[in-house]
Amino acid sequence: MSSELDCVEQFDVVPLSNKVGQGETASVPEALKVPLFGALFVSNDETSPQTYAILDAAKVIGLPELLASSGLEHRCFYKGNMLDELGDVAPWIVRLEAENRLTRNLFTQGDAPWHLWDKEAGIFLRSSQSLVTLWRHFRKFTKVQNSLGDSVYFRFWEPHVAQAYLSVGGRDALGSPSFFHNSNGKIVDAVICCGTQDVSTVHYAPEASPEMGYKLTPAQERALIQGEERRRRADIATALRRCFPDQTEDMAQDQLIDIVGRVSLRMGAYGIRQVRNIHVLASWQLFYGDLFERRDPNGNLYNICRSELGEDAKLVQMQSRMDALHSAGVI
């Protein structure tokens, strides 16, 4: 599939349907068969690394119970009192088996609570190490240092977070080797990130480097911020499609995301940044076109944008003015 010189591969994934046809036995999408359960490298070694997932109980209702009934080896990143108090919202690691029902449900799109594709429940790992070894290793990443030396929580099990973190290359990727290696060498061969809004990726272990600790570099912090913004825009675009199916039917997702991005940049300059407000403003742009705030003949909309009002107060006044303009047939 890849040589060890290739660091990242990108591919599109079509999730499994919740309607299983007669004789259909696939437990993972076609594009993921090799990354998840096949041979990663051309080698004389006939054994393939095992497959693990780090899943977010905050995204999957009843995840501890699902894992307990799956028959799969698993463990929560928290222990003791924290496990008792936070196990229902904590990250868990599980060793997957190709034919297990939970494995199939992770890649199935549907409305049932056990169809987990749309929840983006976590990331996937290929490793020859034991679950306990990986558990000990990745627990260290739940809290890391930022570039200023402050301790911050690091939700690396979210696909878009892992993608942003692992995609920083060159000398700026100081923390990434530690993600794949411990003091004894490489323990993770690859990390697979599958997202409903982004292209899916396989990140292969880089060359070993001296121990750098668990500290984010400035480049990684910038990448994480940009990744969060891309994800926010994609989520708003998806919400627009859900709210206005007729108006968005012929629009590609990238086109919708571009609309949201233009609105976010423009309105951010006026101090309007909250998701719910950007959603409203993006819907106006969808209906009334680019630079809708400049189409008020009296300039009231533009003046509201530039005023010293708070963000929510601006939206209230803009909504009132848009209603008046719409009623008058001006916009």
PATI-354222 format. One record per residue (C-alpha): chain; residue in one letter; x, y, z. Coordinates in steps of 0.1 Angstrom, whole numbers, plus 2048, in hexadecimal, padded with zeros to 3 digits. Layout:
PT  chaine  residu  east  north   up
PT       A       A     X      Y    Z
...
***
This chain:
PT  chaine  residu  east  north   up
PT       A       M   800    800  800
PT       A       S   81B    818  809
PT       A       S   840    81C  80E
PT       A       E   84E    828  82F
PT       A       L   858    848  81C
PT       A       D   834    852  818
PT       A       C   828    865  837
PT       A       V   803    86C  82E
PT       A       E   7EA    85D  816
PT       A       Q   7C8    86D  80F
PT       A       F   7A9    85B  803
PT       A       D   783    85E  802
PT       A       V   76E    846  816
PT       A       V   74A    83B  80E
PT       A       P   73B    82F  82F
PT       A       L   728    80E  832
PT       A       S   702    80F  82D
PT       A       N   6EC    806  84A
PT       A       K   6D9    7F0  832
PT       A       V   6ED    7D0  82F
PT       A       G   6E5    7BE  80F
PT       A       Q   6E3    798  80D
PT       A       G   705    78A  80D
PT       A       E   716    7AB  816
PT       A       T   731    7A4  830
PT       A       A   747    7C4  82E
PT       A       S   750    7D1  851
PT       A       V   764    7EF  845
PT       A       P   761    805  825
PT       A       E   775    7F9  807
PT       A       A   78D    816  809
PT       A       L   796    80D  82D
PT       A       K   79C    7E7  82A
PT       A       V   7C1    7EA  824
PT       A       P   7C8    807  83B
PT       A       L   7B5    7F7  858
PT       A       F   7BB    7D2  854
PT       A       G   7D3    7CC  837
PT       A       A   7F9    7CD  833
PT       A       L   806    7F1  837
PT       A       F   828    7EB  827
PT       A       V   837    7D4  80E
PT       A       S   84A    7BC  825
PT       A       N   856    798  829
PT       A       D   844    799  84A
PT       A       E   822    787  845
PT       A       T   813    796  865
PT       A       S   800    7B7  864
PT       A       P   7FE    7CF  881
PT       A       Q   7DF    7CD  896
PT       A       T   7C3    7E7  893
PT       A       Y   7B8    7FE  8AF
PT       A       A   7A0    81A  8B4
PT       A       I   7A0    837  8CD
PT       A       L   77C    840  8D1
PT       A       D   76B    85D  8E2
PT       A       A   74F    853  8FA
PT       A       A   743    877  8F9
PT       A       K   738    871  8D5
PT       A       V   72B    84E  8D9
PT       A       I   70E    848  8F1
PT       A       G   714    82B  907
PT       A       L   737    824  8F9
PT       A       P   744    812  919
PT       A       E   726    7FA  916
PT       A       L   72B    7F5  8F1
PT       A       L   74F    7EC  8F7
PT       A       A   747    7D5  913
PT       A       S   72E    7C2  8FE
PT       A       S   744    7C1  8DF
PT       A       G   75C    7A6  8EB
PT       A       L   779    7BC  8E1
PT       A       E   797    7C5  8F7
PT       A       H   793    7E9  902
PT       A       R   79D    801  91D
PT       A       C   794    825  928
PT       A       F   7B0    83F  928
PT       A       Y   7A4    849  94B
PT       A       K   7A6    833  96A
PT       A       G   79B    833  98E
PT       A       N   783    84F  998
PT       A       M   787    861  977
PT       A       L   77B    841  965
PT       A       D   75C    83F  97C
PT       A       E   754    864  977
PT       A       L   75E    86A  953
PT       A       G   75E    848  942
PT       A       D   73E    852  92E
PT       A       V   750    86F  91E
PT       A       A   774    862  91D
PT       A       P   78A    854  902
PT       A       W   78D    82E  8FF
PT       A       I   7A5    818  8EC
PT       A       V   798    7F8  8DC
PT       A       R   7A8    7DD  8C7
PT       A       L   792    7D8  8A9
PT       A       E   78B    7B7  897
PT       A       A   780    7B9  872
PT       A       E   761    7A4  876
PT       A       N   754    7B3  897
PT       A       R   733    7C5  897
PT       A       L   741    7E3  8A8
PT       A       T   75B    7E7  88D
PT       A       R   740    7E7  872
PT       A       N   72B    800  886
PT       A       L   748    818  888
PT       A       F   747    81B  862
PT       A       T   721    819  85D
PT       A       Q   70D    838  854
PT       A       G   6E9    838  861
PT       A       D   6D0    847  87A
PT       A       A   6D3    82C  894
PT       A       P   6E8    835  8B3
PT       A       W   700    818  8AD
PT       A       H   708    824  889
PT       A       L   726    839  891
PT       A       W   735    846  871
PT       A       D   726    869  873
PT       A       K   731    86C  897
PT       A       E   756    86B  88E
PT       A       A   75C    857  8AD
PT       A       G   782    856  8AC
PT       A       I   7A2    84D  89A
PT       A       F   7B1    82C  890
PT       A       L   7D4    81E  896
PT       A       R   7E9    802  887
PT       A       S   802    7F3  8A0
PT       A       S   813    7D3  8A9
PT       A       Q   813    7DD  8CD
PT       A       S   7FB    7D2  8E8
PT       A       L   7DD    7E6  8F2
PT       A       V   7EC    7ED  914
PT       A       T   80C    7FB  904
PT       A       L   7F8    812  8EE
PT       A       W   7E2    81C  90C
PT       A       R   800    826  920
PT       A       H   80F    839  903
PT       A       F   7F0    84D  8F8
PT       A       R   7E5    856  91B
PT       A       K   803    86E  91B
PT       A       F   7F3    882  8FF
PT       A       T   7D2    88A  910
PT       A       K   7E4    8A9  91F
PT       A       V   802    8B9  90E
PT       A       Q   815    8D9  90F
PT       A       N   80E    8F5  8F7
PT       A       S   82A    90A  8E8
PT       A       L   829    921  907
PT       A       G   82E    904  91F
PT       A       D   80A    904  92C
PT       A       S   7F8    8E3  930
PT       A       V   7DA    8DE  919
PT       A       Y   7C2    8C2  912
PT       A       F   7C8    8B2  8F0
PT       A       R   7AB    8A0  8E0
PT       A       F   7C1    88D  8C7
PT       A       W   7A7    872  8C3
PT       A       E   791    889  8AF
PT       A       P   798    883  88A
PT       A       H   79B    8A7  87F
PT       A       V   7B2    8AF  89D
PT       A       A   7C9    891  895
PT       A       Q   7CA    89A  870
PT       A       A   7D4    8BE  877
PT       A       Y   7EF    8B3  891
PT       A       L   7FE    897  87C
PT       A       S   7FE    8AB  85B
PT       A       V   818    8C4  867
PT       A       G   838    8B9  857
PT       A       G   85D    8C2  856
PT       A       R   86F    8D0  874
PT       A       D   84F    8DE  882
PT       A       A   841    8BB  889
PT       A       L   855    8B7  8A9
PT       A       G   839    8A7  8BD
PT       A       S   82E    88E  8A2
PT       A       P   84A    874  8A5
PT       A       S   840    870  8CA
PT       A       F   81D    868  8BF
PT       A       F   82A    849  8AD
PT       A       H   849    840  8C2
PT       A       N   851    83B  8E6
PT       A       S   873    837  8F6
PT       A       N   877    814  8E8
PT       A       G   870    81E  8C4
PT       A       K   852    81E  8AD
PT       A       I   832    810  8BC
PT       A       V   818    81D  8A3
PT       A       D   81B    816  87E
PT       A       A   7FF    82C  872
PT       A       V   7E2    842  87D
PT       A       I   7C2    842  868
PT       A       C   7AB    860  86A
PT       A       C   788    85D  85B
PT       A       G   771    87C  85B
PT       A       T   750    883  84B
PT       A       Q   75A    8A7  842
PT       A       D   77F    8A2  838
PT       A       V   792    88A  822
PT       A       S   79D    86B  835
PT       A       T   7C2    867  83B
PT       A       V   7DC    84D  845
PT       A       H   7FA    85B  858
PT       A       Y   818    844  858
PT       A       A   832    845  874
PT       A       P   84F    85D  86D
PT       A       E   873    855  873
PT       A       A   87C    853  898
PT       A       S   88A    872  8A7
PT       A       P   898    87C  8C9
PT       A       E   87E    87E  8E5
PT       A       M   86D    8A0  8E2
PT       A       G   854    89C  8FE
PT       A       Y   82F    8A3  8FA
PT       A       K   82F    8C7  8EF
PT       A       L   81D    8D8  8D2
PT       A       T   832    8ED  8BA
PT       A       P   825    90F  8AE
PT       A       A   820    900  88C
PT       A       Q   80B    8E4  89B
PT       A       E   7F6    8FD  8AF
PT       A       R   7EF    911  88F
PT       A       A   7E6    8F1  87D
PT       A       L   7CE    8E7  899
PT       A       I   7BD    909  898
PT       A       Q   7BA    908  873
PT       A       G   7AC    8E4  875
PT       A       E   792    8EF  88E
PT       A       E   788    90C  878
PT       A       R   785    8F5  859
PT       A       R   770    8DD  86E
PT       A       R   759    8F9  87B
PT       A       R   753    906  857
PT       A       A   74B    8E3  84B
PT       A       D   733    8DD  868
PT       A       I   721    8FE  860
PT       A       A   720    8F5  83B
PT       A       T   710    8D3  844
PT       A       A   6F6    8E5  85A
PT       A       L   6EE    8FD  83D
PT       A       R   6E8    8DF  826
PT       A       R   6D1    8CF  841
PT       A       C   6BD    8F0  846
PT       A       F   6BB    8FA  821
PT       A       P   6BB    8DA  80D
PT       A       D   6AA    8E9  7EE
PT       A       Q   6C3    907  7EC
PT       A       T   6E1    8F1  7F1
PT       A       E   6D7    8D2  7DD
PT       A       D   6EE    8DA  7BF
PT       A       M   70B    8E8  7D4
PT       A       A   72A    8D4  7DB
PT       A       Q   735    8D2  7FF
PT       A       D   755    8E5  7F7
PT       A       Q   740    902  7E8
PT       A       L   72B    904  808
PT       A       I   74A    904  81D
PT       A       D   759    920  808
PT       A       I   739    935  80E
PT       A       V   73C    92F  834
PT       A       G   761    937  832
PT       A       R   75C    958  820
PT       A       V   741    962  839
PT       A       S   757    958  857
PT       A       L   774    96D  84B
PT       A       R   75F    98B  843
PT       A       M   74A    98B  863
PT       A       G   767    982  878
PT       A       A   775    9A4  870
PT       A       Y   756    9B3  881
PT       A       G   759    99D  8A0
PT       A       I   73F    984  895
PT       A       R   74C    961  89A
PT       A       Q   734    94B  8AD
PT       A       V   729    92B  89A
PT       A       R   704    932  89D
PT       A       N   709    956  890
PT       A       I   71F    94B  873
PT       A       H   704    931  86A
PT       A       V   6EA    94D  868
PT       A       L   700    964  854
PT       A       A   70B    948  83C
PT       A       S   6E6    940  836
PT       A       W   6E1    964  82C
PT       A       Q   6FE    962  814
PT       A       L   6EF    942  806
PT       A       F   6CE    954  7FE
PT       A       Y   6D9    978  7F7
PT       A       G   6FC    975  7EA
PT       A       D   71F    980  7F3
PT       A       L   723    9A1  806
PT       A       F   6FF    9A1  80F
PT       A       E   706    9BA  82B
PT       A       R   710    9D4  811
PT       A       R   6EF    9D1  7FE
PT       A       D   6DB    9E6  817
PT       A       P   6D4    A07  804
PT       A       N   6D7    A1B  824
PT       A       G   6F6    A09  830
PT       A       N   6E6    9FF  851
PT       A       L   6F1    9DA  84F
PT       A       Y   715    9E4  849
PT       A       N   714    9FE  865
PT       A       I   707    9E4  87D
PT       A       C   724    9CD  873
PT       A       R   73D    9E8  87A
PT       A       S   72D    9F4  89A
PT       A       E   739    9F0  8BE
PT       A       L   71C    9D9  8C7
PT       A       G   722    9B6  8D5
PT       A       E   720    999  8BD
PT       A       D   6FE    98D  8C7
PT       A       A   6F0    9B1  8C7
PT       A       K   6FD    9B5  8A4
PT       A       L   6EB    996  899
PT       A       V   6CA    9A1  8A8
PT       A       Q   6CC    9C3  896
PT       A       M   6D8    9B3  875
PT       A       Q   6BB    99A  877
PT       A       S   6A2    9B6  87C
PT       A       R   6B0    9CA  85F
PT       A       M   6B2    9AB  848
PT       A       D   68D    9A4  84F
PT       A       A   684    9C8  846
PT       A       L   698    9C7  826
PT       A       H   68A    9A6  81C
PT       A       S   666    9B2  823
PT       A       A   66C    9D1  80E
PT       A       G   67A    9BC  7F1
PT       A       V   69B    9CE  7F3
PT       A       I   6B0    9AF  7F9
***
